[in-house]
Amino acid sequence: MPTPDRIKTPDTFWNALESLSINRAALLRDAKLPPSVFSPEGRMNTKQLFALWEALQTLGGDDIGLALTETMHGASLPPSFLVAFHAKNVGEALHRIARFKALCAPEEFRVTVEDDGCTVTSTWTYAEQVEPDALTDATFTFLVNMVRAGTEQTISPREIALRRSRSERLEAWFDCPIAWNAPHTRITFKKADLEIPFTSYNRELLAMLDAALDADLNKAENTTSLTDQVRWHLRRALTAGRPELRSIARDMAISERSLQRHLRHEGHSFKSLLSDTRHQLAREYLDEPGFDISEIAYLLGYEDQGSFYRAFQKWESQTPAEWRSRLTDNPDKVPIRN
């Protein structure tokens, strides 16, 4: 089941920023985020999260991801990460993080064990741009820090690939070969290291954490509306052309009639959700100057640019070019998305 595009940033993150003397207000201003993200119920979408990390890198420097990991060492962590520290060994810890990652963010965390090692990669479900370097650094340094803390050994990865330019500080900290300016990011651990036991292994505590996390995961799955699921499938399917009710129903393993009935019960129709999803994506794509309008029309599944223009004028009472020009001339008027 797809995880909604809603991300909760733990309090430990904000506390770590304070210890690094990074001002929250300045960070939110530079990232163009509302103060509500600080509230107990505050959530961000993927685009907002990436903007936060881009702004954080500007304020804190290129190695801010590592700095945050070092600052958060020993702090209270969310249960989905705490459960990894009490795993039986390195391999189990990695798989536990992958299993419960859905509780934290719409991120697919892949752990692949092969003959020569164990590779970890991450893909953000709703991402329309590349993950910020600082966020990748924070993720990889946290994993290595977890392994070192859990085993009480200075374990280094077998190899790492990063999109960013070279950093001597990261190079020394990881103490392993790093491919800089790589097309994709990954971190690979030695296969033999997967069996190294965690000194922090606690079977009883692990059982309690597993039960709590399973309950949270079941709650999250049960509270995800069918409308959210359809929106997620529509976003994935649009670049292949106009999605049909038949194909979406097949992907969701539900009959067309049942899908239509459930959507009506939630106050929607397939046609309205398709239009709403295209509308939201159109505004997101138009915010990106690298996309030509003809490319956006293709990404939204329109057969021609004229059809996109007519739809957009119906949504916004102006052409896509006029909308983009307005945002360029008045950057403070960028609309807040749901």
Secondary structure, DSSP 8 states (H G I E B T S, - for coil): ----S-B---HHHHHHHHHTT--HHHHHHHHT--GGGGSTT--B-HHHHHHHHHHHHHHH-TTHHHHHHHHHTTS---HHHHHHHTSSBHHHHHHHHHHHGGGT-SEEEEEEEETTEEEEEEEETT-SS---HHHHHHHHHHHHHHHHHHHTS----SEEE-SS---HHHHHHH-S-EETT-SS-EEEE-GGGGG-B-TT--HHHHHHHHHHHHHHHHHHHHHS-HHHHHHHHHHHHGGGSS--HHHHHHHTT--HHHHHHHHHHTT--HHHHHHHHHHHHHHHHHT-TTS-HHHHHHHTT-SSHHHHHHHHHHHHSS-HHHHHHHHHH-GGG-----
